[in-house]
Amino acid sequence: MSGTAEAEPRRGRPGDGQGDAAASEGRPARPGRPTRSPAKDPAEGVWRFPVPAAEASVPVTRHAVRDRLLAQGMTGVRYQELIDDLLLIVSELVSNAVTHAAELSPEVVTELTVRGGWVRVSVEDGDPYRPKALENDTGRTGGRGLLLVKSVTLQAGGVCDVERTGEGGKVIWASLPVPPEPAR
């Protein structure tokens, strides 16, 4: 497997955002080239970014998700806080997966869903251990990634959870609302 996270759009679903050339070719779109006008709601769809369970996959996945969000029309001030929150969440979840699950899961899959006024990011790995958000302990130098994800998600008005997969692994996800279009 290469060290790049290329979007794998889900096939056969209407409105999955496969209309742009980058998505249909499985490449991330370039930043600054939205497929829709920034004044409209973002284009909907579902994309998967499989990467090796390696530390280098964290920034690769973060950039792939950012590029996809921009390609879906999430440009401008309206979306900046949402994108910042999503990228922080992706970084934390992928970092946790490659740090703690790599031994049992050689691949980590991030899924991005834009639908119905919400953006959901999920990170799936093959490790069955279900992590819990630790309390804020100032004596520890790490271990607060899920607490941060939970806090950012709740502050944005979203929801997050950890679920088991059918294959015995887990998926950790967060859904955040798309900010409404500003009144004119």
VOFI-664953 format. One record per residue (C-alpha): chain; x, y, z negated; residue number from 1. Coordinates in Angstrom, 1 decimal. Layout:
N
+------+--------+--------+--------+------+
: segu :     px :     py :     pz : baza :
+------+--------+--------+--------+------+
:    A :      X :      Y :      Z :  NUM :
...
+------+--------+--------+--------+------+
//
This chain:
184
+------+--------+--------+--------+------+
: segu :     px :     py :     pz : baza :
+------+--------+--------+--------+------+
:    A :    0.0 :    0.0 :    0.0 :    1 :
:    A :    1.3 :    3.5 :    0.9 :    2 :
:    A :    1.7 :    6.3 :   -1.7 :    3 :
:    A :   -1.0 :    8.4 :   -0.2 :    4 :
:    A :   -4.6 :    8.6 :   -1.2 :    5 :
:    A :   -6.7 :    8.6 :    1.9 :    6 :
:    A :  -10.4 :    9.0 :    1.7 :    7 :
:    A :  -12.3 :    5.9 :    2.5 :    8 :
:    A :  -15.9 :    7.2 :    3.2 :    9 :
:    A :  -18.6 :    4.7 :    2.5 :   10 :
:    A :  -20.2 :    3.5 :    5.7 :   11 :
:    A :  -23.8 :    3.3 :    6.8 :   12 :
:    A :  -25.4 :    5.9 :    4.5 :   13 :
:    A :  -27.1 :    9.0 :    5.8 :   14 :
:    A :  -25.7 :   12.3 :    4.5 :   15 :
:    A :  -22.4 :   10.9 :    3.4 :   16 :
:    A :  -20.4 :   13.8 :    4.9 :   17 :
:    A :  -18.7 :   11.8 :    7.6 :   18 :
:    A :  -19.4 :   14.4 :   10.3 :   19 :
:    A :  -16.1 :   16.1 :   10.1 :   20 :
:    A :  -13.1 :   14.8 :   12.1 :   21 :
:    A :  -10.9 :   14.3 :    9.0 :   22 :
:    A :  -13.4 :   12.2 :    7.2 :   23 :
:    A :  -14.1 :   10.0 :   10.2 :   24 :
:    A :  -10.4 :    9.4 :   10.8 :   25 :
:    A :   -9.9 :    8.6 :    7.1 :   26 :
:    A :   -7.6 :   11.6 :    6.6 :   27 :
:    A :   -7.9 :   14.3 :    3.9 :   28 :
:    A :   -9.1 :   17.6 :    5.3 :   29 :
:    A :   -6.7 :   20.5 :    5.2 :   30 :
:    A :   -7.3 :   23.1 :    2.5 :   31 :
:    A :   -8.9 :   26.3 :    3.6 :   32 :
:    A :  -10.8 :   24.7 :    6.5 :   33 :
:    A :  -14.3 :   24.1 :    5.1 :   34 :
:    A :  -16.7 :   22.1 :    7.2 :   35 :
:    A :  -19.6 :   24.3 :    6.0 :   36 :
:    A :  -20.1 :   27.9 :    5.2 :   37 :
:    A :  -19.1 :   28.9 :    1.7 :   38 :
:    A :  -22.5 :   30.5 :    1.1 :   39 :
:    A :  -24.3 :   27.2 :    1.5 :   40 :
:    A :  -24.4 :   24.2 :   -0.8 :   41 :
:    A :  -21.6 :   21.7 :   -0.4 :   42 :
:    A :  -22.0 :   18.9 :    2.1 :   43 :
:    A :  -23.0 :   15.6 :    0.4 :   44 :
:    A :  -21.1 :   12.3 :    0.6 :   45 :
:    A :  -19.1 :    9.6 :   -1.2 :   46 :
:    A :  -15.4 :    9.1 :   -0.8 :   47 :
:    A :  -13.0 :    6.6 :   -2.3 :   48 :
:    A :   -9.3 :    7.1 :   -2.9 :   49 :
:    A :   -7.4 :    3.9 :   -3.7 :   50 :
:    A :   -3.8 :    4.3 :   -4.8 :   51 :
:    A :   -1.2 :    2.1 :   -6.5 :   52 :
:    A :   -1.1 :    2.2 :  -10.3 :   53 :
:    A :    2.0 :    4.4 :  -10.3 :   54 :
:    A :    2.7 :    7.8 :  -11.9 :   55 :
:    A :    3.3 :    9.3 :   -8.4 :   56 :
:    A :   -0.4 :    8.5 :   -7.6 :   57 :
:    A :   -1.7 :   11.1 :  -10.1 :   58 :
:    A :   -0.8 :   14.2 :   -8.0 :   59 :
:    A :   -1.5 :   12.4 :   -4.7 :   60 :
:    A :   -5.1 :   11.7 :   -5.9 :   61 :
:    A :   -5.6 :   15.1 :   -7.4 :   62 :
:    A :   -4.6 :   16.7 :   -4.0 :   63 :
:    A :   -6.8 :   14.3 :   -2.0 :   64 :
:    A :   -9.8 :   15.2 :   -4.2 :   65 :
:    A :   -9.1 :   18.9 :   -4.0 :   66 :
:    A :   -8.8 :   18.7 :   -0.2 :   67 :
:    A :  -12.1 :   16.8 :    0.1 :   68 :
:    A :  -13.9 :   19.3 :   -2.1 :   69 :
:    A :  -12.7 :   22.1 :    0.0 :   70 :
:    A :  -13.7 :   20.3 :    3.2 :   71 :
:    A :  -17.2 :   19.8 :    1.8 :   72 :
:    A :  -17.5 :   23.6 :    1.6 :   73 :
:    A :  -16.5 :   24.2 :   -2.0 :   74 :
:    A :  -14.5 :   27.3 :   -1.3 :   75 :
:    A :  -14.6 :   30.7 :   -3.0 :   76 :
:    A :  -15.1 :   32.0 :   -6.4 :   77 :
:    A :  -18.4 :   30.2 :   -6.9 :   78 :
:    A :  -16.7 :   26.8 :   -7.0 :   79 :
:    A :  -13.3 :   27.7 :   -8.6 :   80 :
:    A :  -14.1 :   26.7 :  -12.2 :   81 :
:    A :  -15.9 :   23.5 :  -11.0 :   82 :
:    A :  -12.9 :   22.5 :   -8.9 :   83 :
:    A :  -10.4 :   23.3 :  -11.7 :   84 :
:    A :  -12.5 :   21.2 :  -14.2 :   85 :
:    A :  -12.7 :   18.3 :  -11.7 :   86 :
:    A :   -9.0 :   18.3 :  -11.0 :   87 :
:    A :   -8.2 :   18.3 :  -14.7 :   88 :
:    A :  -10.5 :   15.4 :  -15.2 :   89 :
:    A :   -9.1 :   13.5 :  -12.2 :   90 :
:    A :   -5.5 :   14.1 :  -13.4 :   91 :
:    A :   -6.3 :   12.8 :  -16.9 :   92 :
:    A :   -8.3 :    9.7 :  -15.8 :   93 :
:    A :   -5.8 :    8.6 :  -13.2 :   94 :
:    A :   -2.9 :    9.2 :  -15.5 :   95 :
:    A :   -4.6 :    7.1 :  -18.2 :   96 :
:    A :   -5.3 :    4.3 :  -15.7 :   97 :
:    A :   -1.7 :    4.2 :  -14.4 :   98 :
:    A :   -0.3 :    4.4 :  -17.9 :   99 :
:    A :   -2.5 :    1.9 :  -19.7 :  100 :
:    A :   -4.0 :   -0.4 :  -17.1 :  101 :
:    A :   -1.2 :   -0.9 :  -14.5 :  102 :
:    A :   -0.2 :   -4.3 :  -15.9 :  103 :
:    A :   -3.6 :   -5.7 :  -15.2 :  104 :
:    A :   -4.6 :   -3.4 :  -12.3 :  105 :
:    A :   -2.1 :   -2.8 :   -9.5 :  106 :
:    A :   -4.6 :   -0.5 :   -7.8 :  107 :
:    A :   -6.6 :    2.4 :   -9.2 :  108 :
:    A :   -9.6 :    3.7 :   -7.2 :  109 :
:    A :  -11.0 :    7.2 :   -7.6 :  110 :
:    A :  -14.4 :    7.8 :   -6.2 :  111 :
:    A :  -15.8 :   11.3 :   -5.5 :  112 :
:    A :  -19.6 :   11.8 :   -5.0 :  113 :
:    A :  -21.2 :   15.0 :   -4.0 :  114 :
:    A :  -25.0 :   14.7 :   -4.2 :  115 :
:    A :  -28.1 :   16.4 :   -5.5 :  116 :
:    A :  -26.4 :   19.4 :   -7.0 :  117 :
:    A :  -23.8 :   17.3 :   -8.9 :  118 :
:    A :  -20.2 :   16.2 :   -8.3 :  119 :
:    A :  -19.2 :   12.9 :   -9.9 :  120 :
:    A :  -15.6 :   11.7 :  -10.2 :  121 :
:    A :  -14.9 :    8.2 :  -11.4 :  122 :
:    A :  -11.7 :    6.2 :  -11.8 :  123 :
:    A :  -11.9 :    2.4 :  -11.7 :  124 :
:    A :   -9.2 :   -0.1 :  -12.8 :  125 :
:    A :   -9.1 :   -3.8 :  -13.5 :  126 :
:    A :   -8.3 :   -3.6 :  -17.2 :  127 :
:    A :  -11.2 :   -4.6 :  -19.4 :  128 :
:    A :  -10.1 :   -2.5 :  -22.4 :  129 :
:    A :  -12.7 :    0.2 :  -23.0 :  130 :
:    A :  -10.9 :    3.3 :  -24.3 :  131 :
:    A :  -12.4 :    5.7 :  -26.8 :  132 :
:    A :  -11.8 :    9.4 :  -27.1 :  133 :
:    A :   -9.5 :   10.0 :  -30.1 :  134 :
:    A :  -10.1 :   12.8 :  -32.5 :  135 :
:    A :   -7.9 :   15.8 :  -32.3 :  136 :
:    A :   -4.9 :   14.8 :  -34.5 :  137 :
:    A :   -2.3 :   17.5 :  -34.4 :  138 :
:    A :    0.3 :   15.0 :  -35.6 :  139 :
:    A :    0.1 :   12.9 :  -32.4 :  140 :
:    A :    1.8 :   14.0 :  -29.2 :  141 :
:    A :   -0.6 :   12.1 :  -26.9 :  142 :
:    A :   -3.8 :   10.1 :  -26.8 :  143 :
:    A :   -6.2 :   13.0 :  -26.4 :  144 :
:    A :   -6.9 :   12.7 :  -22.6 :  145 :
:    A :  -10.4 :   11.3 :  -22.9 :  146 :
:    A :  -11.2 :   13.9 :  -25.7 :  147 :
:    A :  -10.1 :   16.6 :  -23.2 :  148 :
:    A :  -12.2 :   15.0 :  -20.4 :  149 :
:    A :  -15.2 :   14.8 :  -22.7 :  150 :
:    A :  -14.8 :   18.4 :  -23.9 :  151 :
:    A :  -14.4 :   19.8 :  -20.4 :  152 :
:    A :  -17.3 :   17.8 :  -19.1 :  153 :
:    A :  -19.7 :   18.9 :  -21.9 :  154 :
:    A :  -18.6 :   22.5 :  -21.7 :  155 :
:    A :  -19.4 :   22.5 :  -17.9 :  156 :
:    A :  -22.9 :   21.1 :  -18.7 :  157 :
:    A :  -22.1 :   17.6 :  -17.4 :  158 :
:    A :  -22.0 :   14.0 :  -18.7 :  159 :
:    A :  -19.4 :   11.3 :  -18.9 :  160 :
:    A :  -19.2 :    7.7 :  -19.8 :  161 :
:    A :  -17.2 :    4.5 :  -19.6 :  162 :
:    A :  -18.8 :    1.4 :  -18.0 :  163 :
:    A :  -17.7 :   -2.2 :  -17.2 :  164 :
:    A :  -17.4 :   -3.3 :  -13.6 :  165 :
:    A :  -18.8 :   -6.5 :  -12.2 :  166 :
:    A :  -15.2 :   -7.7 :  -11.8 :  167 :
:    A :  -14.4 :   -7.3 :  -15.5 :  168 :
:    A :  -12.6 :   -4.0 :  -15.3 :  169 :
:    A :  -13.9 :   -0.5 :  -16.2 :  170 :
:    A :  -14.9 :    2.7 :  -14.6 :  171 :
:    A :  -14.7 :    6.0 :  -16.4 :  172 :
:    A :  -16.8 :    8.8 :  -14.8 :  173 :
:    A :  -17.8 :   12.4 :  -15.3 :  174 :
:    A :  -20.5 :   14.3 :  -13.5 :  175 :
:    A :  -20.6 :   18.1 :  -13.4 :  176 :
:    A :  -23.3 :   20.3 :  -12.0 :  177 :
:    A :  -22.6 :   22.4 :   -8.9 :  178 :
:    A :  -22.9 :   26.1 :   -9.8 :  179 :
:    A :  -26.0 :   27.8 :   -8.3 :  180 :
:    A :  -25.6 :   30.2 :   -5.5 :  181 :
:    A :  -25.3 :   33.7 :   -6.9 :  182 :
:    A :  -28.3 :   35.9 :   -6.6 :  183 :
:    A :  -28.0 :   38.5 :   -3.9 :  184 :
+------+--------+--------+--------+------+
//
